[in-house]
C-alpha cells in the first residue's frame, strides 16, 4: 500500500476545486459523446478502503452526464442462487454494450477484500480468485473493452475521523454499516488482504491506479483526470438540433386547471 499522502499541501480552496471540477466534467461530456458515437465500451472499477471517498468521486463523475451512458452498479450481497454461479457471473450481466460506460461501486474484488477478511470466502476460493482474475480481465481487454481500476487509499487516522463523523451525524449515519465498523477494527487484516490482491492482479493489461484520498477534493480531481487520460477519446463536433419555429403570440389555448398545487412554503 502506498504511504505517500500529500499532507504537506494546504487544503484545496472550494473555488479552485469547483473551477477544476467544471473543466473535468466538461471533458467527461466530450468523453460521453465519443463513447456514444464510436460505440466504445468502458468498465470503471472503484475499490478501496472503507470511508475513502469512492462514492463522492462516483457522484462527481456522473452528476453532469447521462445515466443511460454512465451506468452505476453497486451490487448487494449475492442471493442463494447467485452463490451457486461462477463468481464473476453476476457482474458480467452488467457489462457495457456499445456506447456505454459501466461503473462498479465495489466489484468482483469483494472476494479479495471483505469476503476474505470477514470469512465469507474460504482461502481456497480466494486463491482461485486471485489466480483466475488476471486471465479473466485479459479476456475482457482482448474483447476491446477499456478496463480501468481505481483503488482509493486513506490513512488509518483519516478513516477513523470519517467514521466518527458518520457515527455522530444523522444525515451520514446511513453510510455506516456493520462491515464498516469491522473494517475500522481490522485495519491490518485489510492491509494484508489488499497487498496480496495487488500482487496478483496489478497487471500490465489491467493495472491498478491508487488514488491517495486523505484530501477528498484533490482525490476526486486526480481520479477524474486520470480516467480521462486513460481513455483515447476525441472532442467530436456537436451536431446541434434545429430550434423550433417561434410561438405565435396570438395563439392562446385554454390554460389547464390544476386540482392540487404545492403550497409556496419558501
N, C-alpha and C positions, 0 to 999 in steps of 0.2 A: 504494500500500500504506500502511496506517495505521502510524504510528510511536508511537502513544500507549500504550506499555506501562506498566502500573501498578507501576513499580519503587519508588515511594515507600511502598507498603503493605507491612506485615510479612506474613510467611508465615501463611496461614490455619491455625490450630491444628486438629489432627486431630479433636478432639471437636466443635468448632464445624462443621467441614466435614461430619462424619458426621451431625450433627443436621440441618443444612440439606439434605443429600442425602436423608435419610429423608423430609423434608417433600415434596421434589420428586418422589421416587419414589412416594409416596402419591398425589400428583396424577396421575402417569403411570398409575397403576392406574385412577383415575377416567376419565382420557382413554381408556384401553383399553375400559372398559365402554361409554362413549359411542360410540366408533368401532364396536364390535360391534353395538350396539342401533340406531344411526342408519344403519348401512350406509355411513358415510363412507369415503373413500379418501384416503390421505395418502402423499406421497413426501417423504422427507427425504434430502438430499444432503450428504455430508461430503467436503469438499475441503480443500486447504491444503498448506502446506509439509510436507516430509518431517520426521518426528520431532516434529510439532507437537502430538500427543496426540489425534488423531482416534479411534484405536482405544480409548483409555481412556474417552473420552466416550461412544462407542457402547456399551461394556461397561456403564457406569453407567446408560445409557438403557434397556438391555434386561434387566438382571440380575434385576429383580423383576416382570417381566411375561411374558406368554405368547409363545413363539417362533412360535406359529401366527398371532398378530396382528402382532407386531413382527418382520418378516422381513428379515434382513440379507443383503445380497448384495455380495460382493467379487469381481467377475468377473476371471478370469485373462486373459492375453493372447489376442486373438482367434485362432481357428483359420483355416486357409486358406479354408474355406467362409465363415466369418463375415466375412472380409476382403472378400468379394465382395457382401455385403449392404449395404443402406442403413445408414449409420453407426450410427444410434440403434436399429437393429432388434433387436439382442441385448439391449438394455436394456428396450425396450418389452415384451419377453416376460416380464419380471419386474414389470411394473406391477401395482399392487394391484387386487384385486376389492373388492366391497363388504365393509366390516368389516375391512380390512387396512391396515397401515402398512408401506410398503416403505422400507428404509434402504439407501442405496447408499454403501458404503465405497469411495470413488472412483466416478466416474460417466463419463458421456459427455464430461465436461470433461477427461478424459485427453488429448483431441485438442488442446486449447488449452494444456496444460501439458507433461507428459512427452513426448508424441508430437512436439510441436513442437520442444522444446529438444533432444531426443535424435535428431531427424531421422527419426523413424518415420513422419511425415506430411510431405507437401510443403507449401510455403507456399500453393499454390493450394487444397489440401484444407483447410488451416487457415482460410483466408479464407472459403471456402464454409461451413465450420462456424460461424464467428463470425457470418456474415450470416444463416444459416438457423436457428440455435438459438433466438433470441428468438421467431421465428414458431412454431417447434415447441412451445416452452414456453407460448406464448399459447394454443395449441390444447389443451394439457394442462389448463391452468387453466380454460379455457372449458368443458371436459368436466366440471367440478365437482370435480376433484382438487385437494387442498391441496398445493401445492409449496413446500417450504422448503429454502433453500440456505445451508449454513454453510461458511465458509472459515476454517480455523484458521491464524492467523498467529503466527509465532515469530521472535524476533530471531536474527541470524546467530550471535551469541555463544552463545545458549541452544541453538540447533540443534547447534552443534559440540560443546557439553558433552554433549548427549544421545547424539550419535553415538559419542563416545568411551566413554561408559558402556556402550553396546551392544557396542562393539568388545571391551571388556575383560570383560564379564560373560557367562559361559557360558549363563546362563538367558535372556539377551536377544540373543545373537548371531544367533538365527534371524530376528530382526527386521531385520537389516542386510543389504540386498541390493546388487548392483552398481549398481542405479538410485539407491539412497540415497547411495552413495559419489560418484556422478556429480553428484547434486544438491548435495552438500556443496561440490564444486569449482565448480559452475556457478550459484552463488547469484544473481548479477546477471542471467544469462540467464533464470532463472526469474522474477526480479523483473519484467523487461521483458515476459515472456510473460503473467504474471498481470495486469499493468497493462492490457495490450491486451484480455485476457479480460473484465475488469471494464468496460472502456469499452464493449464491445459487448453484454454480457449482464446488466448490472445494471439491470434494467428495472422499471417500476412494477408489473407483474403478477408478476414473479418476481425480486425483489431479492436481492442477496447480503447476508448477515449475517456480518460479520467478528468472529471470536472471538479476542481477544488472549490468547495461550496460553503465555506465559512462566511463569505460575503455573498449574500443571496443575489444582489443586483449584478455584481460582476459575473457570478456563476451563470446567470441567465443569459447575459450578453455573450459571454465566451462560448456557451453551448450553441446558441443560435448562429453565431458567426462561424463556428467550426462546422456545423451542419451544412451551411451554405457553401463553405469551401469544399466539402466532400462530394457534393452533387454537381455534375458538369452541366448546369442549366444555362439557358440564354434568356436575355430580356427580349422576348419576341414582340413584334409590333402588335398593338392593340387595335382590333377591328371594331371601331365604335358603332353601336347600333344607331340607326336613324331616329331622331326625335319625332314624336307625333305632330300632326298639324295643330296649330293653336286652337284653343277652345273658343267657340263663338260666344261672345259676351251676351248676345241677345237670347241665347238658348238657356232657359232656366227651368229645368224639370222640377217636379214637386220634391220637396225635401222629405227624407224618410222620418217616420215617427218612432222614436225610441221609447220603450216602456221603462227601462231601468238604466239610469245613468249614475256612475260612481260619483259620490259627493266630492267636492273640492275641499279636502281637509287641509291641504298645504298650499 
